[in-house]
């Protein structure tokens, strides 16, 4: 997909990239219902948590009719289909936890899921674009965009904590909208050497990143760490770099060889990729290759935006070349806020993964049970890994440190190392 922004003389704009003025990367007003032909999908998708709990999801999906995808015409229909089919897939694969996984996804689920994925340019697994960006509705359409007025369209096992996890992440995405809208301001300011415009744009981005951090704090209010770690997490896990499914998954009717896809990861959100490219955060090789691979899990237009930001003239060099204290401070503040967000994310991951993992190990060693269900479903193979397959703490701290290294030499001495 060629970018309209690469034409000489045209100002940089978000218009070609399916970025909403009001919602950013969030899908505006996701479709809630299918045409009647596709109702068999929704009938099962809406019952995934209860059917997993009763160990009946696989048998329901095995009996599901094979539906043609040719009647899915509009983007929102395709996004709802991808959401429903991906939620069913996660429940089907992990219905019995990590010890009784399956090797084949049945053709009546695998074939339509593959076709819808091809249409959208997304992989056939649950992604951030599904579970967060296209999985919401307002209870009162005229009411506010907040936790009290939002609900999920489709869910996974884990009750209120699942709702909290996906919707708090949605609010983080919403908090980033002013930052996204300021990216063209910064890029166009650099193009025409407008120092004040660049500084103002960076200040707006800084405030927006602070608002993202504040939104992320709601995780502690709406998500219970034992539920996230012990119940939810396995349903976000993929079949790449996962010892629980070392061979991947065969999509029956698509191809006979198993395929490998990563599970859900915060790295599938396009936001920090955009900020990293704009501010020129340089990641070391291993982190960089994981982050780059995660771009294949984003809607193609959003991935294109990240690539196009990276090919713009260097903001960092522009800041260094201008003798502007205001601009220097604005850039420094922006990197500092990004650094603080990443440090806070480490804090969240520690509370929701590292601490419960240590507790689970301790309990196993003592051969005790922690209310059976919770401990048995906690995926031991993922104790030190993110659901996307990364060695999570090492990865997050490396990415945080690379962000710190982006501070300009004369200002980096002033930056306290958070976390």
FINU-671666 format. One record per residue (C-alpha): residue in one letter; z, y, x. Coordinates in nm, 3 decimals, always signed. Each point is the difference from the previous one (the first is absolute). Example, Ala and Ser with C-alpha at 12.3 -4.5 7.8 and 13.67 -1.06 7.14 Angstrom:
2
 vexpa       w       v       u
     A  +0.780  -0.450  +1.230
     S  -0.066  +0.344  +0.137
//
This chain:
419
 vexpa       w       v       u
     X  +0.000  +0.000  +0.000
     X  -0.115  +0.321  +0.165
     X  +0.234  +0.295  -0.019
     X  -0.118  +0.324  -0.156
     X  +0.227  +0.178  +0.246
     X  -0.205  -0.094  +0.301
     X  -0.287  +0.228  -0.096
     X  -0.020  +0.307  +0.218
     X  +0.138  +0.313  -0.161
     X  +0.169  -0.167  -0.298
     X  +0.373  +0.061  -0.023
     X  +0.227  -0.305  +0.006
     X  +0.100  -0.104  -0.351
     X  +0.184  -0.294  -0.160
     X  -0.260  -0.025  -0.278
     X  -0.205  -0.292  +0.143
     X  +0.305  -0.221  +0.056
     X  +0.138  -0.080  -0.349
     X  +0.311  +0.208  +0.068
     X  +0.144  +0.155  -0.317
     X  +0.108  +0.366  -0.001
     X  +0.303  -0.098  -0.207
     X  +0.081  -0.350  +0.129
     X  -0.143  -0.031  +0.352
     X  -0.075  -0.365  +0.080
     X  +0.166  -0.118  -0.323
     X  -0.244  -0.126  -0.266
     X  +0.022  +0.257  -0.282
     X  +0.090  -0.149  -0.340
     X  -0.053  -0.370  +0.079
     X  -0.146  -0.211  -0.278
     X  +0.272  -0.197  -0.180
     X  -0.209  -0.247  -0.202
     X  -0.318  -0.201  +0.047
     X  -0.286  -0.048  -0.244
     X  +0.094  -0.306  -0.217
     X  -0.214  -0.241  +0.207
     X  +0.241  +0.040  +0.296
     X  +0.320  -0.036  -0.204
     X  +0.071  -0.351  +0.143
     X  +0.057  +0.163  +0.341
     X  +0.242  +0.258  -0.137
     X  +0.185  -0.257  -0.212
     X  +0.098  -0.183  +0.321
     X  +0.030  +0.302  +0.233
     X  +0.260  +0.163  -0.226
     X  +0.211  -0.317  +0.010
     X  -0.008  -0.068  +0.378
     X  +0.377  +0.052  +0.058
     X  +0.112  -0.227  -0.286
     X  -0.265  -0.268  +0.069
     X  +0.098  -0.010  +0.370
     X  +0.363  -0.037  -0.097
     X  -0.078  -0.291  -0.236
     X  -0.237  -0.152  +0.264
     X  -0.286  +0.012  -0.254
     X  -0.230  +0.267  +0.145
     X  -0.221  -0.244  +0.192
     X  -0.056  -0.221  -0.304
     X  -0.086  +0.304  -0.218
     X  -0.250  +0.128  +0.258
     X  -0.152  -0.346  +0.046
     X  -0.084  -0.001  -0.373
     X  -0.132  +0.359  -0.003
     X  -0.368  +0.040  -0.099
     X  -0.249  +0.097  +0.273
     X  -0.112  +0.349  -0.106
     X  -0.310  +0.184  +0.118
     X  +0.064  +0.335  +0.169
     X  -0.331  +0.151  -0.113
     X  +0.157  +0.185  -0.294
     X  +0.234  +0.198  +0.229
     X  -0.205  +0.318  +0.024
     X  +0.230  +0.288  +0.082
     X  +0.215  +0.067  +0.307
     X  +0.325  -0.006  -0.198
     X  -0.093  -0.335  -0.158
     X  -0.064  -0.146  +0.345
     X  +0.329  +0.139  +0.133
     X  +0.197  -0.150  -0.290
     X  -0.180  -0.333  +0.055
     X  +0.087  +0.007  +0.372
     X  +0.363  +0.080  -0.082
     X  +0.034  -0.277  -0.262
     X  -0.180  -0.265  +0.208
     X  +0.191  +0.090  +0.317
     X  +0.340  -0.018  -0.174
     X  -0.097  -0.341  -0.140
     X  -0.112  -0.112  +0.347
     X  +0.329  +0.100  +0.168
     X  +0.199  -0.179  -0.268
     X  -0.224  -0.309  +0.021
     X  +0.023  -0.032  +0.378
     X  +0.375  +0.065  +0.029
     X  +0.123  -0.151  -0.330
     X  +0.213  -0.258  +0.184
     X  +0.098  +0.220  +0.295
     X  -0.122  -0.056  +0.354
     X  +0.065  -0.374  +0.009
     X  -0.244  -0.111  -0.267
     X  -0.297  +0.231  +0.042
     X  -0.350  -0.097  -0.107
     X  -0.310  -0.013  +0.216
     X  -0.258  +0.078  -0.269
     X  -0.027  +0.274  -0.260
     X  -0.173  -0.153  -0.306
     X  -0.356  +0.113  -0.068
     X  +0.076  +0.156  -0.341
     X  +0.225  +0.251  +0.183
     X  -0.166  +0.004  +0.344
     X  -0.359  +0.070  -0.110
     X  +0.062  +0.302  -0.226
     X  +0.257  +0.135  +0.248
     X  -0.256  -0.024  +0.280
     X  -0.274  +0.167  -0.209
     X  +0.223  +0.289  -0.111
     X  +0.116  +0.045  +0.361
     X  -0.361  +0.018  +0.120
     X  -0.079  +0.267  -0.260
     X  +0.296  +0.213  +0.107
     X  -0.023  -0.060  +0.375
     X  +0.357  -0.136  -0.002
     X  +0.123  -0.339  +0.128
     X  +0.092  -0.277  -0.249
     X  +0.378  +0.042  +0.035
     X  +0.260  +0.239  -0.139
     X  -0.026  +0.337  +0.180
     X  +0.181  +0.334  -0.008
     X  -0.302  +0.132  -0.195
     X  +0.080  -0.252  -0.276
     X  +0.379  -0.030  -0.017
     X  +0.070  +0.372  +0.047
     X  -0.306  +0.220  -0.049
     X  -0.143  -0.170  -0.312
     X  +0.315  -0.150  -0.155
     X  +0.168  +0.274  -0.202
     X  +0.017  +0.163  -0.337
     X  +0.204  +0.282  -0.150
     X  +0.221  -0.100  -0.293
     X  -0.053  +0.348  -0.145
     X  -0.351  +0.112  +0.098
     X  +0.108  +0.365  -0.020
     X  +0.325  -0.060  +0.189
     X  +0.079  +0.043  +0.370
     X  -0.116  -0.223  +0.286
     X  +0.344  -0.135  +0.089
     X  +0.195  -0.327  +0.004
     X  +0.133  +0.041  -0.354
     X  -0.349  +0.044  -0.146
     X  -0.195  -0.256  +0.206
     X  -0.050  -0.373  -0.035
     X  -0.212  -0.267  +0.166
     X  -0.301  -0.158  -0.169
     X  +0.050  -0.340  +0.168
     X  +0.301  -0.129  +0.193
     X  +0.126  -0.276  +0.230
     X  +0.332  -0.191  +0.008
     X  +0.295  +0.224  +0.088
     X  +0.069  +0.197  -0.318
     X  +0.098  +0.366  +0.030
     X  -0.024  -0.008  +0.381
     X  -0.375  -0.075  -0.022
     X  -0.046  +0.294  -0.234
     X  +0.208  +0.216  +0.235
     X  -0.187  -0.108  +0.313
     X  -0.350  +0.065  -0.135
     X  +0.083  +0.318  -0.194
     X  +0.203  +0.165  +0.279
     X  -0.298  -0.071  +0.230
     X  -0.220  +0.163  -0.265
     X  +0.223  +0.311  +0.006
     X  -0.036  +0.013  +0.380
     X  -0.379  +0.002  -0.052
     X  +0.033  +0.277  -0.258
     X  +0.218  +0.210  +0.233
     X  -0.285  -0.013  +0.255
     X  -0.258  +0.165  -0.227
     X  +0.057  +0.359  +0.131
     X  -0.037  -0.135  +0.357
     X  -0.330  -0.170  -0.085
     X  -0.130  +0.321  -0.157
     X  +0.097  +0.192  +0.317
     X  -0.195  -0.230  +0.235
     X  -0.335  +0.173  -0.076
     X  +0.173  +0.338  +0.049
     X  +0.106  -0.104  +0.351
     X  -0.337  -0.157  +0.090
     X  -0.203  +0.298  -0.125
     X  +0.243  +0.237  +0.175
     X  -0.059  -0.181  +0.332
     X  -0.376  +0.005  -0.056
     X  -0.006  +0.378  -0.037
     X  +0.295  +0.077  +0.234
     X  +0.220  +0.140  -0.276
     X  +0.341  -0.040  +0.165
     X  +0.201  +0.128  -0.297
     X  -0.176  -0.230  -0.250
     X  +0.070  -0.302  +0.225
     X  +0.367  +0.098  +0.036
     X  +0.041  +0.047  -0.376
     X  -0.168  -0.333  -0.069
     X  +0.228  -0.177  +0.249
     X  +0.309  +0.160  -0.156
     X  -0.107  -0.130  -0.342
     X  -0.051  -0.349  +0.146
     X  +0.347  +0.016  +0.161
     X  +0.166  +0.085  -0.332
     X  -0.191  -0.278  -0.173
     X  +0.105  -0.258  +0.263
     X  +0.361  +0.111  -0.050
     X  -0.046  -0.057  -0.375
     X  -0.137  -0.350  +0.077
     X  +0.316  -0.078  +0.201
     X  +0.217  +0.124  -0.287
     X  -0.193  -0.218  -0.247
     X  +0.040  -0.303  +0.229
     X  +0.379  +0.045  -0.020
     X  -0.020  -0.115  -0.363
     X  -0.055  -0.356  +0.132
     X  +0.376  -0.018  +0.051
     X  +0.057  +0.090  -0.365
     X  -0.257  -0.225  -0.169
     X  -0.037  -0.307  +0.225
     X  +0.271  -0.252  +0.087
     X  -0.034  -0.131  +0.358
     X  +0.098  -0.363  -0.082
     X  -0.258  -0.009  -0.282
     X  -0.271  +0.155  +0.215
     X  +0.064  -0.234  +0.291
     X  +0.095  -0.315  -0.185
     X  -0.235  +0.004  -0.300
     X  -0.275  +0.265  +0.011
     X  -0.114  -0.011  +0.356
     X  -0.171  -0.335  -0.002
     X  -0.231  +0.111  -0.284
     X  -0.125  +0.285  +0.219
     X  -0.077  -0.241  +0.287
     X  -0.351  -0.092  +0.102
     X  -0.170  -0.292  +0.172
     X  -0.081  +0.152  +0.337
     X  +0.249  -0.008  +0.290
     X  +0.240  -0.177  -0.236
     X  +0.156  -0.323  +0.130
     X  +0.061  -0.095  -0.366
     X  -0.378  -0.030  -0.053
     X  -0.143  -0.049  +0.349
     X  -0.347  -0.108  -0.116
     X  -0.065  +0.271  -0.254
     X  -0.121  -0.063  -0.356
     X  -0.317  -0.163  -0.136
     X  -0.157  +0.207  -0.280
     X  -0.156  -0.283  -0.200
     X  -0.358  +0.067  -0.105
     X  -0.032  +0.283  +0.255
     X  -0.007  -0.192  +0.329
     X  +0.140  -0.328  +0.127
     X  +0.167  +0.145  +0.312
     X  +0.345  +0.160  -0.042
     X  +0.020  +0.380  +0.018
     X  +0.283  +0.208  +0.144
     X  +0.126  +0.327  -0.148
     X  +0.306  +0.207  +0.081
     X  +0.268  +0.066  -0.260
     X  +0.108  +0.339  -0.129
     X  +0.102  +0.261  +0.256
     X  +0.089  +0.369  +0.001
     X  -0.276  +0.023  +0.263
     X  -0.250  -0.051  -0.284
     X  +0.081  +0.346  -0.133
     X  -0.266  +0.245  +0.121
     X  +0.249  +0.287  +0.032
     X  +0.145  -0.051  +0.348
     X  -0.342  -0.102  +0.134
     X  -0.132  +0.341  -0.111
     X  +0.293  +0.183  +0.160
     X  -0.032  -0.202  +0.322
     X  -0.371  +0.080  +0.031
     X  +0.053  +0.368  -0.078
     X  +0.291  +0.045  +0.243
     X  -0.154  -0.245  +0.252
     X  +0.284  -0.249  +0.025
     X  -0.126  -0.258  +0.251
     X  +0.136  -0.349  -0.064
     X  +0.026  -0.264  +0.270
     X  -0.250  -0.284  -0.017
     X  +0.189  -0.261  -0.202
     X  +0.129  +0.247  -0.261
     X  -0.338  +0.167  -0.017
     X  -0.187  -0.326  -0.065
     X  +0.242  -0.092  -0.283
     X  -0.030  +0.347  -0.158
     X  -0.379  -0.007  +0.030
     X  -0.011  -0.344  -0.165
     X  +0.213  +0.133  -0.287
     X  -0.276  +0.251  -0.080
     X  -0.207  -0.293  -0.130
     X  +0.262  -0.031  -0.275
     X  -0.066  +0.354  -0.131
     X  -0.263  +0.119  -0.248
     X  -0.311  +0.066  +0.213
     X  -0.014  +0.373  -0.083
     X  +0.356  +0.048  +0.125
     X  -0.077  -0.193  +0.319
     X  -0.305  +0.225  +0.047
     X  +0.216  +0.312  -0.031
     X  +0.225  -0.123  +0.283
     X  -0.303  -0.069  +0.220
     X  -0.154  +0.340  -0.074
     X  +0.324  +0.184  +0.080
     X  +0.004  -0.181  +0.336
     X  -0.350  +0.126  +0.087
     X  +0.089  +0.368  -0.056
     X  +0.060  +0.242  +0.291
     X  +0.342  -0.049  +0.161
     X  +0.283  +0.182  -0.178
     X  +0.239  -0.064  +0.288
     X  -0.239  +0.156  +0.254
     X  -0.055  +0.296  -0.234
     X  +0.378  +0.058  -0.023
     X  +0.033  -0.020  +0.379
     X  -0.290  +0.243  +0.056
     X  +0.130  +0.269  -0.235
     X  +0.272  +0.228  +0.129
     X  +0.176  -0.009  -0.337
     X  +0.372  -0.064  -0.025
     X  -0.033  -0.031  -0.378
     X  -0.267  -0.271  +0.034
     X  +0.198  -0.185  +0.269
     X  +0.309  -0.005  -0.218
     X  -0.197  -0.114  -0.306
     X  -0.153  -0.292  +0.192
     X  +0.337  -0.089  +0.152
     X  +0.169  +0.004  -0.343
     X  -0.273  -0.222  -0.146
     X  +0.033  -0.266  +0.271
     X  +0.380  +0.022  -0.023
     X  -0.005  -0.061  -0.376
     X  -0.232  -0.299  +0.049
     X  +0.238  -0.130  +0.270
     X  +0.297  +0.042  -0.238
     X  -0.184  -0.185  -0.279
     X  -0.073  -0.292  +0.233
     X  +0.359  -0.007  +0.122
     X  +0.124  -0.006  -0.358
     X  -0.241  -0.283  -0.081
     X  +0.159  -0.201  +0.284
     X  +0.338  +0.064  -0.163
     X  -0.133  -0.130  -0.335
     X  -0.155  -0.312  +0.157
     X  +0.325  -0.071  +0.183
     X  +0.195  +0.010  -0.326
     X  -0.250  -0.204  -0.201
     X  -0.117  -0.254  +0.261
     X  +0.189  -0.008  +0.332
     X  +0.354  -0.005  -0.143
     X  -0.074  -0.255  -0.279
     X  -0.191  -0.217  +0.253
     X  +0.300  -0.008  +0.231
     X  +0.222  -0.088  -0.296
     X  -0.237  -0.277  -0.110
     X  -0.002  -0.148  +0.352
     X  +0.377  +0.012  +0.016
     X  +0.030  -0.175  -0.336
     X  -0.246  -0.270  +0.102
     X  +0.194  -0.062  +0.317
     X  +0.317  -0.039  -0.205
     X  -0.193  -0.229  -0.237
     X  +0.120  +0.203  -0.293
     X  -0.194  +0.099  -0.307
     X  -0.033  +0.355  -0.124
     X  -0.057  -0.052  -0.373
     X  -0.272  -0.261  +0.067
     X  -0.299  +0.189  -0.138
     X  +0.027  +0.303  +0.227
     X  +0.041  -0.181  +0.328
     X  -0.245  -0.280  -0.075
     X  -0.285  +0.238  -0.077
     X  +0.058  +0.227  +0.298
     X  -0.294  -0.073  +0.232
     X  +0.147  -0.112  +0.333
     X  -0.343  +0.024  +0.164
     X  +0.000  +0.375  -0.064
     X  +0.347  +0.086  +0.126
     X  -0.124  +0.216  +0.287
     X  -0.336  +0.090  -0.153
     X  -0.136  +0.238  -0.257
     X  -0.187  -0.145  -0.298
     X  -0.316  +0.138  +0.162
     X  +0.063  -0.236  +0.294
     X  +0.131  +0.249  +0.257
     X  +0.313  -0.052  +0.215
     X  +0.158  +0.267  -0.210
     X  +0.271  +0.179  +0.200
     X  -0.189  -0.003  +0.329
     X  -0.308  +0.130  -0.182
     X  +0.182  +0.278  -0.187
     X  +0.190  +0.121  +0.307
     X  -0.317  -0.001  +0.211
     X  -0.185  +0.203  -0.264
     X  +0.297  +0.240  -0.022
     X  +0.003  +0.045  +0.379
     X  -0.376  +0.063  +0.009
     X  +0.053  +0.272  -0.262
     X  +0.265  +0.161  +0.222
     X  -0.247  -0.003  +0.290
     X  -0.236  +0.215  -0.211
     X  +0.235  +0.300  +0.024
     X  -0.147  +0.265  +0.229
     X  +0.143  -0.016  +0.354
     X  +0.183  +0.331  -0.016
     X  +0.162  -0.082  -0.335
     X  +0.070  -0.372  +0.042
     X  +0.308  +0.071  +0.213
     X  +0.160  +0.167  -0.303
     X  -0.059  -0.299  -0.230
     X  +0.302  -0.213  -0.052
     X  -0.090  -0.368  -0.014
     X  +0.086  -0.101  -0.356
     X  +0.120  -0.349  -0.091
//
